[in-house]
Amino acid sequence: MNHAEDFDCIAENIFFPIYEVIAKDILAYSKITSGRILDLGCGGGHLGLSVLKQEKGLSAVLLDRNPDAAAIAEHRAAQWGLRQRATPIVADVSRIPLPDGSVDLAVSRGSFGFWPDEGLAFSEILRVLSPGGKAYIGGGFGNLDLKRKIVEKMKTVSPDWPECVHRKTNGFTAEDYGKILSGLGAEFEFIDNEEKGFWILLQKPRRMEAVS
């Protein structure tokens, strides 16, 4: 079993219930019902596909730099009957192979702490977002009950979890992300609580000033 398969096995068998809850939160925040979404660091595609299941007017690009993950996401899209609305691509968030203004909603769960260049990544996200387009990026478990259940299950898989994951991430705080996003001229706010986790809610201004 390779790394992508290991990750997907955990996502499918332990984390699976959270994606529907988070997808509902994303749609409630964005109020976007048509157009294109972009799932960044999609892994097996659970989050992006969960959004598609709940909103039939959307299509999705499922982006991951691991070709094995993109292949798993493509297979899952077919299993879920969403293949015609989902396009997996192999790419890095720091170089998104999509035209300017071509994405209405960008989403990501659990990958942003591993991005090698956060400033470049968010600059790319803003570039591909349409004017007024939104992003919902961060990490969480949907609600406290799901968090408790998942933590209990993951402790049996890895007693050092989630500390082992935290050690691998950039360790950025809301203040760090705020400085990056302010420098890019983005409109943003944070969700940061025990119930929902930590999320960056980002909107591309309809008219962005050039940032030197």
C-alpha positions in Angstrom: 0.0 0.0 0.0 1.4 3.4 -0.9 1.2 6.7 1.0 -1.9 7.9 -1.0 -3.7 4.6 -0.3 -2.8 4.7 3.4 -4.2 8.2 3.7 -7.3 7.4 1.7 -8.0 4.3 3.8 -8.0 6.5 7.0 -10.1 9.1 5.3 -12.6 6.6 4.1 -12.9 4.5 7.2 -12.3 6.9 10.1 -12.8 10.5 8.9 -15.6 9.9 6.4 -18.5 11.4 8.5 -16.9 14.8 8.7 -16.9 15.6 5.0 -20.7 15.9 4.7 -20.8 18.2 7.7 -17.9 20.4 6.5 -19.4 20.5 3.0 -22.7 21.8 4.5 -20.7 24.5 6.4 -18.9 25.5 3.2 -22.1 25.9 1.2 -23.8 27.8 4.0 -20.9 30.2 4.2 -20.4 30.7 0.5 -24.0 30.5 -0.8 -22.5 29.4 -4.1 -24.8 27.1 -6.0 -23.3 27.1 -9.5 -19.9 27.2 -11.1 -16.6 25.6 -10.4 -15.1 24.5 -7.1 -11.4 23.7 -6.6 -10.4 21.1 -3.9 -6.8 21.8 -3.1 -4.7 18.9 -1.7 -7.8 16.8 -2.4 -6.3 13.4 -1.4 -9.1 10.9 -2.3 -11.5 13.7 -3.2 -13.8 13.3 -0.2 -14.4 17.0 0.5 -14.8 18.3 -3.0 -17.1 15.3 -4.0 -19.1 15.8 -0.8 -19.8 19.4 -1.9 -20.8 18.2 -5.3 -23.2 15.7 -3.8 -25.0 18.5 -2.0 -25.1 21.1 -4.7 -25.9 19.8 -8.2 -25.1 23.1 -9.9 -21.4 22.8 -9.2 -18.5 21.1 -11.0 -15.1 20.4 -9.4 -11.4 20.3 -10.1 -9.7 17.9 -7.6 -6.1 19.0 -7.3 -3.3 17.0 -5.6 0.4 16.9 -6.3 0.4 13.1 -5.8 -0.6 11.3 -9.0 -1.8 8.3 -6.9 -4.1 10.5 -4.9 -5.5 12.1 -8.1 -6.2 8.6 -9.5 -8.0 7.6 -6.3 -10.1 10.7 -6.5 -11.0 9.9 -10.1 -12.1 6.4 -9.1 -14.1 7.7 -6.2 -15.9 10.3 -8.4 -16.9 7.4 -10.7 -18.1 5.3 -7.7 -20.2 8.2 -6.5 -21.7 8.9 -9.9 -20.0 12.3 -10.1 -17.3 11.6 -12.8 -19.0 13.9 -15.3 -18.7 16.8 -12.9 -15.3 16.1 -11.4 -11.9 16.6 -13.0 -8.8 15.4 -11.1 -5.5 17.1 -11.9 -1.9 16.6 -10.7 -0.4 19.9 -9.7 0.9 21.9 -6.7 -1.1 24.7 -5.0 1.8 27.0 -5.7 1.3 26.6 -9.4 -2.3 26.0 -10.2 -2.8 25.2 -13.9 -6.1 27.1 -14.3 -6.9 30.4 -15.9 -7.3 33.6 -13.9 -10.8 34.0 -12.5 -11.9 30.5 -13.4 -12.9 29.2 -9.9 -15.9 30.3 -7.9 -15.1 28.4 -4.7 -11.8 27.0 -3.4 -11.8 24.5 -0.6 -9.3 22.5 1.3 -9.1 20.5 4.6 -5.9 19.4 6.2 -3.4 20.4 3.5 -2.7 24.1 4.1 -0.3 23.5 7.0 2.0 21.5 4.6 2.1 24.1 1.8 5.8 24.9 1.2 5.2 28.6 0.3 2.0 29.9 1.9 2.2 33.3 0.4 2.6 32.0 -3.1 -0.2 29.4 -2.5 -2.7 32.1 -1.4 -1.6 34.4 -4.2 -2.4 31.6 -6.7 -5.8 30.9 -5.0 -6.7 34.6 -5.3 -5.6 34.6 -9.0 -7.8 31.7 -10.0 -10.8 32.9 -8.0 -13.4 34.9 -9.9 -14.2 38.4 -8.6 -16.3 37.8 -5.5 -15.2 34.2 -5.4 -14.7 32.6 -2.0 -12.4 30.1 -0.3 -12.9 27.9 2.8 -9.5 26.5 3.8 -8.4 24.9 7.1 -8.9 22.0 9.3 -11.5 20.6 11.6 -13.8 17.7 12.3 -17.3 19.2 11.7 -18.4 19.2 15.3 -17.3 18.1 18.8 -19.0 14.7 18.8 -17.2 13.7 15.5 -13.9 15.1 16.8 -14.1 13.0 19.9 -15.0 9.8 18.0 -12.2 10.3 15.4 -9.6 11.1 18.0 -10.4 7.9 19.9 -10.2 5.9 16.7 -6.9 7.5 15.5 -5.3 6.9 18.9 -5.6 3.2 18.3 -3.9 3.7 14.9 -1.2 6.1 16.1 -0.9 6.8 19.8 1.1 9.9 19.0 -1.7 11.4 16.9 -2.5 14.3 16.4 0.8 15.6 17.9 2.8 13.8 15.2 0.8 15.7 12.5 1.3 19.0 14.2 5.0 18.6 14.3 5.1 18.3 10.5 3.0 21.4 9.7 4.2 25.0 9.5 2.8 25.9 12.9 1.3 29.1 11.6 -1.2 31.0 13.7 -4.2 33.1 12.6 -1.9 36.2 13.0 0.6 34.7 10.6 -2.1 33.9 8.0 -3.6 37.4 8.5 -0.3 39.0 7.6 0.0 37.0 4.4 -3.6 37.7 3.3 -3.5 41.4 4.2 -0.4 41.7 2.1 -2.2 40.1 -0.8 -5.2 42.5 -0.5 -7.7 39.7 0.3 -10.9 40.0 2.3 -10.8 37.4 5.1 -12.0 36.2 8.5 -11.2 33.2 10.6 -13.2 30.5 12.4 -11.1 29.3 15.3 -12.9 27.3 18.0 -13.1 23.9 19.6 -16.4 23.1 17.8 -15.4 23.8 14.2 -11.6 23.9 14.2 -9.5 26.5 12.4 -10.7 27.8 9.0 -9.7 30.7 6.8 -12.7 32.2 5.1 -11.5 34.2 2.1 -13.2 36.3 -0.5 -11.6 37.9 -3.6 -12.6 41.5 -3.9 -14.6 42.3 -7.0 -11.9 44.9 -7.8 -8.4 44.0 -6.4 -5.8 46.6 -6.2 -2.4 45.6 -7.5 0.0 44.5 -4.7 3.6 45.5 -5.2 
